[in-house]
């Protein structure tokens, strides 16, 4: 089932005292539930803009963007917020945990905006999700008492606690050592696979890029096929750290 459909999507911004700047040009992309796709692109290629569109944070200037078969332009502001909160999970490089809250309270946070069972049983649901990522024994720990890997596991649990169908992970292993990063990605992939969610990850790590099943390249706002996982991995390994970024789904 197609979760995201982009057809001829463009994104242009109006600059002060300058011609309009086109960031994305005619992007075509279909992402199914459970999909894994990598997108390789140099800095400034439009990665952040594309992620904002995929995460329902922005509208395209032209073209079609559909989420679950519905044009995103048809969503009211309240509906867009509701769909994003329910169906999209975000994971960031710096974890972005609430420092004055325990691991359990951090994971419960998205459920404060849920309805019905998810709201009333939020403590139980959050506890089960933390147990699922191996932190059932750390419910009361504050972020500053958790290791980097543990903090990222809390962030993963928080992003998945509402059962999203789309996960956007922005350099989720960037602040971790290689071994911990590999463990975190294996966990994220396992949990995402178990829930059938599509996974979109930004990374400079060729090993993480190779986890994808489809590989695309974003260059000057144009999205094209990049080839196999080995091709994408070699492209990343040969590049400067600041030159290339990969989005894996």
C-alpha positions as CSV (number, residue, x, y, z in Angstrom):
1,X,0.0,0.0,0.0
2,X,1.4,3.4,-1.0
3,X,1.8,5.7,2.0
4,X,3.5,8.6,0.3
5,X,3.1,9.7,-3.4
6,X,5.0,12.6,-4.9
7,X,4.5,13.5,-8.6
8,X,6.2,16.4,-10.2
9,X,6.8,18.1,-6.8
10,X,8.6,21.4,-6.8
11,X,9.5,23.8,-4.0
12,X,10.4,27.3,-4.7
13,X,11.1,30.1,-2.2
14,X,10.9,33.8,-2.9
15,X,14.1,35.7,-1.9
16,X,14.4,39.4,-1.0
17,X,15.8,41.4,-3.9
18,X,16.6,38.2,-5.9
19,X,14.9,35.8,-8.3
20,X,13.0,32.9,-6.8
21,X,15.1,30.0,-5.7
22,X,14.0,26.5,-6.8
23,X,15.0,23.9,-4.2
24,X,13.2,20.8,-5.6
25,X,12.4,20.2,-9.2
26,X,9.9,17.7,-10.4
27,X,10.4,15.1,-7.7
28,X,8.6,11.8,-8.3
29,X,8.6,9.3,-5.4
30,X,6.4,6.5,-4.0
31,X,7.0,5.1,-0.6
32,X,5.0,2.1,0.6
33,X,4.3,1.0,4.2
34,X,7.3,-1.0,5.3
35,X,9.6,0.5,2.6
36,X,13.3,1.2,2.9
37,X,14.7,3.8,0.4
38,X,18.1,5.6,0.4
39,X,18.7,9.0,-1.1
40,X,22.2,10.3,-1.6
41,X,22.7,14.0,-2.0
42,X,25.3,16.7,-1.5
43,X,24.8,19.5,1.1
44,X,22.3,22.0,-0.3
45,X,20.7,19.4,-2.6
46,X,17.3,19.9,-1.0
47,X,17.4,17.2,1.6
48,X,15.9,19.2,4.4
49,X,13.2,20.6,2.2
50,X,12.3,17.1,1.0
51,X,12.1,15.9,4.6
52,X,9.8,18.8,5.5
53,X,7.5,17.8,2.8
54,X,7.6,14.1,3.7
55,X,6.9,14.9,7.3
56,X,3.9,17.1,6.5
57,X,5.6,20.2,7.7
58,X,5.4,22.1,4.4
59,X,3.5,22.1,1.1
60,X,5.0,21.8,-2.3
61,X,4.9,24.9,-4.6
62,X,3.5,22.7,-7.4
63,X,2.9,19.0,-8.1
64,X,1.1,16.4,-6.1
65,X,1.9,15.2,-2.6
66,X,-0.4,12.6,-1.2
67,X,-0.4,10.9,2.2
68,X,-2.3,7.6,2.4
69,X,-4.1,8.4,-0.8
70,X,-5.2,11.9,0.1
71,X,-3.8,15.2,-1.2
72,X,-2.0,16.9,1.6
73,X,-3.2,20.3,0.3
74,X,-6.7,19.2,1.3
75,X,-5.8,18.9,5.0
76,X,-6.8,21.6,7.3
77,X,-4.1,22.9,9.7
78,X,-5.6,20.9,12.6
79,X,-5.9,17.8,10.5
80,X,-2.4,18.1,9.3
81,X,-1.2,18.3,12.9
82,X,-3.3,15.4,13.9
83,X,-2.1,13.1,11.0
84,X,1.6,14.1,11.6
85,X,1.3,13.4,15.3
86,X,-0.4,10.1,14.8
87,X,1.3,8.7,11.7
88,X,4.8,10.3,11.6
89,X,7.6,9.6,14.1
90,X,10.7,11.8,14.2
91,X,14.1,10.7,15.5
92,X,17.0,13.2,15.7
93,X,20.8,13.1,16.0
94,X,20.9,15.0,19.3
95,X,18.0,12.9,20.9
96,X,16.0,16.1,21.9
97,X,14.9,14.5,25.2
98,X,13.2,16.6,27.8
99,X,16.0,17.0,30.4
100,X,13.7,17.4,33.4
101,X,11.7,14.3,32.7
102,X,12.4,10.6,33.2
103,X,12.7,8.1,30.4
104,X,9.1,7.0,31.0
105,X,7.8,10.6,31.0
106,X,9.7,11.4,27.7
107,X,8.1,8.4,26.0
108,X,4.7,9.3,27.4
109,X,4.8,12.8,25.9
110,X,3.4,12.0,22.5
111,X,0.5,10.1,24.1
112,X,-0.6,13.3,25.9
113,X,-2.0,14.4,22.5
114,X,-3.6,11.0,21.7
115,X,-7.2,10.1,22.3
116,X,-9.0,7.2,23.9
117,X,-7.0,4.1,25.0
118,X,-3.6,5.7,24.0
119,X,-4.2,8.6,26.3
120,X,-5.8,6.8,29.3
121,X,-3.3,4.0,29.2
122,X,-0.3,6.1,28.3
123,X,1.9,4.9,31.2
124,X,1.4,1.2,30.4
125,X,1.9,1.8,26.7
126,X,5.1,3.8,27.2
127,X,6.4,1.2,29.7
128,X,5.8,-1.6,27.2
129,X,7.6,0.4,24.4
130,X,10.6,1.1,26.7
131,X,10.8,-2.6,27.5
132,X,10.7,-3.4,23.8
133,X,13.8,-1.3,23.2
134,X,15.6,-2.9,26.2
135,X,15.1,-0.1,28.8
136,X,12.3,-1.6,30.9
137,X,14.7,-1.3,33.9
138,X,15.5,2.4,33.3
139,X,12.0,3.9,33.5
140,X,12.9,6.4,36.2
141,X,16.3,7.4,34.8
142,X,16.8,11.1,33.8
143,X,18.5,11.7,30.4
144,X,21.8,12.8,32.0
145,X,22.0,9.5,33.7
146,X,21.6,7.5,30.5
147,X,24.4,6.7,28.0
148,X,24.2,8.0,24.4
149,X,22.9,4.7,23.2
150,X,20.3,4.6,25.9
151,X,19.2,8.1,25.2
152,X,18.7,7.2,21.5
153,X,16.7,4.2,22.5
154,X,14.4,6.4,24.5
155,X,14.1,8.7,21.5
156,X,13.2,5.7,19.3
157,X,10.6,4.5,21.8
158,X,9.1,8.0,21.9
159,X,8.9,8.2,18.1
160,X,7.2,4.8,17.9
161,X,4.9,4.9,20.9
162,X,1.9,6.0,18.8
163,X,2.5,3.4,16.1
164,X,3.4,5.7,13.3
165,X,3.4,4.4,9.7
166,X,6.3,6.7,8.7
167,X,9.5,7.2,10.6
168,X,11.9,10.1,9.7
169,X,15.3,9.6,11.4
170,X,17.8,12.5,11.0
171,X,21.3,11.2,11.5
172,X,20.1,8.9,14.4
173,X,23.6,7.5,14.9
174,X,25.6,10.7,14.4
175,X,26.3,11.2,18.1
176,X,27.1,7.6,18.8
177,X,30.2,5.4,18.5
178,X,30.2,2.9,15.6
179,X,29.3,-0.1,17.6
180,X,26.5,1.6,19.5
181,X,25.2,3.2,16.3
182,X,25.0,-0.2,14.6
183,X,23.1,-1.6,17.5
184,X,20.7,1.4,17.5
185,X,20.1,1.0,13.8
186,X,19.5,-2.7,14.1
187,X,17.0,-2.0,16.8
188,X,15.2,0.8,14.8
189,X,15.0,-1.5,11.8
190,X,13.7,-4.4,13.8
191,X,11.0,-2.3,15.6
192,X,10.0,-0.5,12.3
193,X,9.8,-3.9,10.5
194,X,7.6,-5.3,13.3
195,X,5.2,-2.4,13.0
196,X,5.3,-2.3,9.2
197,X,6.4,1.3,9.2
198,X,8.3,3.0,6.4
199,X,11.7,4.2,7.6
200,X,13.5,7.3,6.2
201,X,16.9,7.9,7.7
202,X,19.5,10.6,7.0
203,X,23.0,9.4,7.5
204,X,26.7,9.7,6.4
205,X,27.3,6.1,7.3
206,X,27.7,3.8,4.3
207,X,26.7,0.8,6.3
208,X,23.4,2.4,7.3
209,X,22.8,3.5,3.7
210,X,23.3,-0.1,2.6
211,X,20.3,-1.2,4.8
212,X,17.9,0.3,2.2
213,X,16.2,-1.7,-0.5
214,X,16.0,1.2,-3.0
215,X,18.6,3.9,-3.6
216,X,18.1,7.3,-5.0
217,X,20.2,10.4,-5.5
218,X,19.1,14.0,-4.9
219,X,21.2,16.5,-6.9
220,X,20.3,20.2,-7.2
221,X,16.7,19.3,-6.3
222,X,16.4,16.5,-8.9
223,X,15.7,13.0,-7.7
224,X,17.2,10.1,-9.7
225,X,18.0,6.4,-9.3
226,X,21.4,5.8,-7.6
227,X,21.8,2.1,-8.1
228,X,22.5,-0.7,-5.6
229,X,23.3,-0.5,-1.9
230,X,27.0,-1.2,-2.8
231,X,27.0,1.8,-5.2
232,X,25.5,4.1,-2.6
233,X,27.9,2.9,0.1
234,X,30.9,3.5,-2.2
235,X,29.7,6.9,-3.1
236,X,29.4,7.8,0.6
237,X,32.8,6.2,1.5
238,X,34.5,8.2,-1.2
239,X,33.0,11.5,-0.2
240,X,34.0,14.1,2.3
241,X,31.9,13.9,5.5
242,X,30.4,17.3,4.8
243,X,29.8,16.7,1.1
244,X,27.2,13.9,1.0
245,X,24.1,13.1,3.0
246,X,21.9,10.0,2.6
247,X,18.2,9.5,3.4
248,X,17.3,5.9,3.9
249,X,13.7,4.7,4.1
